Amino acid sequence: MGKPTGFLEYARQERPCVPPTERLGGFEEFHGELAPARRREQGGRCMNCGVPFCQSDYGCPLHNMIPEWNDEIWAGNIPHALSRLLKTNNFPEFTGRVCPALCENACVCALNGDAVAVRDNELSVIESAWAQGLLSPSPPAIRTGKRVAVVGSGPAGLAAADQLNRRGHAVTVYERDDRPGGLLMYGIPNMKLDKGVVLRRIGKMEAEGIEFICGAEVGRDISAEELKTQFDAVILCCGARKARELGLEKECVSGVVPALDYLTAATKAVLDSAESPCSAAGKHVVIVGNGDTATDCTATALRQGAESVIQLVRKPRPDAAVRLWPYGAAGEKTDYGQAEAIERFGRDPRMYSTTVRELRCDDAGALRAAVISTNGREKEIPAELLLTAAGFSGAEPTAASAFGLALDAKGRLGDADYRTADPKVFACGDMRRGASLVVWAIAEGRACARAVDTALEGYSNL
């Protein structure tokens, strides 16, 4: 390492953050960047630990070469840092913003202090590279003559398309929404991942020869037979968007909305400068769940002007005395959405050991209240918008059914080598492994691309 004692000499510094009182007025990203000298110090904190658990299976699904590019940050060599970063990760500008940083949980430095700021260092490298013009389009010099269709333009689909295009295959990506990006575009709010960042990457991929066709849902707008006739291979990367139901009577009444549907509508409203059809403005909002999606719903509802926001968490409050390395910090995690709710309402929005027992509606059939159970007691709380962020039960069946393929009992498709029962059809990402992280989706897309390349060429150098 360039600075073996850096972790002893420099304290961890994260990217500066706009205070909640200022950022709640809009949907813009609210993190800045450290001064170059401070960022160099953060790279220098990466210690010569001997066994870099950060890039192990439980540290990073992509096996990013974290010590190597941290060393290059310390050396001030952004082009070399970029080359090591892109060796394993197609889209560091995405993971550097939305990944929960499993690598930092696995950092040896965190055993007796603060972890290296791996995620921020990663984002600094890729954004510096964009600013310095180091990411100009580089289409493949030779084409193989083979054609691949990728169904779904989320992180798994984009990674698979990018890898196969580099190999020289002609790739066409089909997306059912009006803009490409899938989960990156509509499942993550703009303040967490600016959509200009997504479109910037899409533009580079288009310039390198990848074709994107939006507003085209396989099984409805285009048939499976058309794809199988026109392409040598098809990859299904349709995600795991089927929301887990709460099992309540009246769950279909006006005012009960799946979290991803709510976030999609909110982002479309921001991009189109329009009003969301399910806005939280002036409403009492109840969110069921405590994951990243629930946090994003909390933050979005606050920006839309919710009258109140409550998150219902089925599990008990985490024990502050328990910490299981390398799986994360002990105690209750206060993410950006909860911090903003505390600023707005003076309290944490979460209620633990709580479930919804009943929904109550007004005479017109619109939601007005929820009956919750906590500590063995039931009480009614106002609820005019209830967002279900309690997880997902697998992929939606439309695309798989179009190819005559059946999802398994958990709503998944594809086996260990990314193949399906149809030899021309592969599957990857959340559709294959179940709802997971963006970093896992990218890893899935890369691995699936290798499997497809091997099937088409007999071998793969990906």
N, C-alpha and C positions, 0 to 999 in steps of 0.2 A: 504494500500500500504506500501511496505517496506520503501519507502523514500517519504513521502508526500510533502516535499518541494524540491524534486529533479528538478522539472521543473523550479524552481527559481534559482537553484544553478549551473545547468549544461546547456551549450549551445548545440543545436542540432549539431551532427556530422554525416555525411554520410560516406559510405565506400570510401576509397581513390580510385582515378580514374587515370589511365594512361593518360597523356596528348595526345590530338588528333594527334600531330606531330609524336608521337611514335607508337600509336596504329593503324594508318592507313596502316601500312606495312603488316598487316595480319588479320586473322579472329578469333584470340583468344579473350576470354573474357578479359575485361580490368579493372575490379574492384578488389580491394583487400579486406582485412578485418581489422577492427580496433583492437588495442591491447585489451586484455581481460579487463583491468581496464576501458578503454574508453567504451567498449561495455556494461559493467555493469552500467556505468553512464547513457547510453542511455536507458537502461531498467528502471533506477531510475527516468527518466523524466516523466514516465507515472503517471499522477496526479490522486488524489482521487477525480474525477470530479462528482461523484454521479450518473450521467446518461452517461454511456459510449456509445456515439453515434457511435463510431468506429465499434461496433459490431451490429449495427442496420441494417435495410433493406437497407438504403442508404449509410451505411458505409462499410458493408461486406456481400456479398451474402451468404457466408458460415457461417456467424455469429461466426467467430473465437473469442475465449475467450482471447482477446488481453490483458486486464488488468492483467489476471491471469498469462500468461506466461511472461509478462514484469516484474511482481513481482518476478517470479522465476529467471529471468535473474539477477535482482538486488541481489537476495539471492545467486547467483552462483550455482543454482541447475538445471543443464541442463537436467538430466533425468526427473525431474518433469515438467520443461518447455516443454519438448518434449511430455509428456503424455497429457498435455492440448492442445498442438498444433495439434497433430494427432487426437484428439477427433472430430475435425470438418473438417480437411483438409488432404486429402490423399497424396498430393504432394506439401508440402511447398517449396521444392527446385525449383519448377517451378514458383509458384506465387511469391516467394521471388525475382525472377529475372525479370519477365515480367509483373506482375500486375501493373496497373497504380496507385495502392494504394488509392483506394476510402476511405479506413479507415483513411488515413492521412488527406484527405480533410474534413472528418467529425470529426476530433479530436478537442475536446474542447480547448486544449492547443493552437490550431492554431488561435483561435479567437483574441488573443492579443499577439501572438508571433509565434514561429515556432512549427509545429506539432511534435509529438513524431515520431522518425524514425522507424515506425512500420514494414515496409517492410524489412529494413535491419536487424532489430532484429529477425524477423521471419527466414530470411535466415541464420543468424548466429546460431540460435538454431538447425536447421535441418542439416547444414553442420558440426557443432560440434558433433552432434549425429552420423552422418556417420563416422566421424573421430575417435570417441570413441568406435565404434563397437556396438552401441545401436540399430542398425537396421538390425540385422541378420534375415534371412528368418524365418517366423513362420507360416507354413501351418496349416490349420484347423485340429483339432483332430478328428472330425467326419464329414463324407460326407453324404449328403441328398439323393444321388442317382438321383438327378435332373440335367439336362444339359441345359446350356444357351449359345447361340451364340451371340457374340457382333460383329457387323459389323462396323468397323472403330476404329482405335486405337489412336485417338486424346484424348484430356484431358477428354471429356465426356465419351468416350468408356473405357478409362483406369480406371476412377473413378468407373463406373458401374461394370466393371470386378473385380476390387479390392474388392468392397463391397460384391458382390455376392460370390466371392471365400471365403471371411472370413466367410460367412454364411454357407459354406459347399457345395455349388453347384459347379459342374464341369463346368468351363468356357473356351470357345475357342474364341479367338479374330481373326477376319479376316481383313486383311489390303491389299489394292490393290497395294500399293507402295512396293519397295524392302526392306524397313526397317520399323519397327513399330514406332509409335509416332505421325503420322498424322501431324497436324499443328505444334506440338512441334518439330517434326523432320525437316520438310521441309518448314513450313510457317514462321518460326522465324530464323533469321540468327544465325550462330554459335557464333559470338561475343556477342550476347545478351543472348543466351542459348546454352551452350556447349553441343554438342550431346552426349558426354560421360556421362553427367548428366542424359540425357534421357535413355540411354542404361543401366546405373547403376540401375535405377528404374525398367526397363523392366526385367533385370536379376533377381532382387529380386522377382518380380511377377512370373516369370517362376519357380524359386526355390520353390515358395509357391503353385505351381500346375496349374497355368494358362498357356494354350497353345496359342502360337501366330503362325498364318499361314499368311505369306506375299506373295505378288504377286498373290492374289486371290480376284478378283472383283466379287461381287455378281451380277448375271444377265449376266455375261460373262464367268467367269472361274468356277463358281459354281452356281447352280440354286437355286431359292427360295424354290422349292419343296424339294430338298435335305436337306436344313437347317430345314425346318419344320418337315421333317420326322425324322431327327437325334436328334433334340433338343426339349426340352419342352417349350422353349421361345426364341425369337429372339429380339435383341435390335438393332435398326438402329441408328448409330451415325456417319452419313456420312458428317457432316458439312454443310456449306453454301458457297461453293466455286464458285458458278456461278457468274462470274464477271459482274458488271453493265456496259453495253455498253455506249459509248459516243454518239452514234447516228450520226457518221460521215461517209461520203462517203470515200471509200478506207480504212476503219478501219481494213480490213483483209490483208493489204499489208505487205510485209516483213519489219520488224522493229517496228511494233505495237504489244506489248506483255502484257497480263494481269500480274499484279504485282505478284500474287502467283506463276504463271508459271515461272516467272523470278527468284524469290527467291528460288523456288524448284531446278531449274537448277543450280543456284549458289551454293547452299548447297551441292548438289550431286557432283559438281565439287570439292569442298573443301574436302569432305569425300573420294572421289575416286582419289584425286590428279590429276585431269584432267582439261581440258579447258571447260568452260561453252559454250554451243551452242549459247547462246544469251548474250555473255559478253559485258560489256560496255566499254571495253578497247579502248581508242583512239577515242571514239564517243562523240558527243554532245547528252546528255540525257535530256529528258523532262519527268517529272513525274506529272501525273494529280491526285491530292489529297493531303490531309494534315493530315491524321490519322497516326496511328502507322505503318501501312503497307507502307505508302508513305515514312515515315522516314527511315524504314528499307531498302527500295529501294535506297534512297539517300546514306546511309552509305555503302551499298553493291557496288553501282556504283563507289563510291570514291575509295574503296579498289581494284576494278578491273581496275582502271586507266582511268576513264572517262575524256574526254577533258574538258567538262563542265557539270554542273547539274543545272537544273531549276525545281522548283516545282510550278505548277499552282494551285492556291487556288481560288475556286469560291466565297467564302465569303469575306467580307471586313476584314481588319486587326482588331483584337480584341481591344476593348476600354480598355486602361490601367486603367481607373478610375472605372470600373465596376467589382465587385466581388460578386458572389452569393454563400454564404456559405450554405450547405457544398459541393457544386458541383465543386469547384476548384478555383485555383488562378486567379487573374485578369490578363488581358493583354495577350501578345503573349508568348506562351510557346516555348522555344528553347530547343529541345530535342538533343540527342547525335548526330544524323545525321546532323542536322542543324549546331551544334557547329563544327563538323568536316568540313563541307563545308565552313564555315566562315574561319576556319584555312587554308584550301587549296586555296580558291579563294578570300578571303578578303571581302566577302559579304554573307548575308543570301540568300539562294537559292530560297526563296519563293517570288512569285509575287501574290498579293491579287487582289480580284475583277476581276479575269481573267478567260477566258474560251478559249478552242480551237474551232476555227471556220472552219478550213480547213486543210487538210493534202496535202502536195505536194511531188511528187516522181520524181526520175530521170528516164532516158529513159529505164532503166532495171526494173523499177517497185519498186525500194527500196525507203524507206522513206528518204527524204533529208531535209524537213523543215515543220514547223507548222505555220499556221496563227492564231494568238491569238487576242482576243479583250479585251482591258483594258481601262477603263474610256471613253468608246464610240469610241475609236480609234482602228484600226486594224494594226498589223505589223507582219512581217515574222521573225521567229527566227529559227536558225539551229536546226535540230532534226533528228538524225540518229537512235535513239532508243527512242520510246515513251512508257512509262509504265503506264498502266491504274490502278490506285489505288483509284478509285472513289466509292468504296463500292461494295456490293454484292447484287444480286437479288434473293437469295435463294439457296436451295440445287439443285444439279444436279439430274435429274430424274431417272437415271439408276436403283439404288437399289430399290426405291419405286415402279417403274414400274414392276420390276421383281416379286414383291409380289402382283401385281394388285392394288396397292394403288396410289391415286392421290394426288399430292401436291396442297396446296391451292393457292390462287391468288398471295401470297407473297413468294411462293416457299417453304412452310413449311409443316411439317407432324407431326401429333400427337396432342392429345387434352390435357386438363388440367391435367389429371391423367396419361399422358405419353402413353396412349393406342392409337391404330389405329383402322381402321375398321376391321382388322383381329385380332381376340382375342389372337393369339399367338405372335403377333408382336407389339413391343413397339418402341417409338422413343424419343430421347432426345438430348440435346446440341444445337448447332447452327441449326441443322436440324429442331428442334422443335420451337425454339424461334427466329431464325434469327441470323445473324452474331453478335457476342458479344465478351465478354472477356473470357480469360482462366479461371478466377475464377468463372464466371457464368457457364461455361461448366462443371467444377468439381461439382458445386452445382447441376446442372441438372443430371449428372451421378449418384450422390449419391441418389437423390430423385427418379430417375427412378429405381434404384436397389431396393429400398424399395417397389415400386409399383410391380415390377416383383416378388420379394420375397413373397409379400402378395398374389399375384395371384397363386403362386406355393404351398405355405404352409398354406394359409388361415389366416396368421398373419405374422408380421415381427418384429424382435427385432433390426433391423438396425436403 
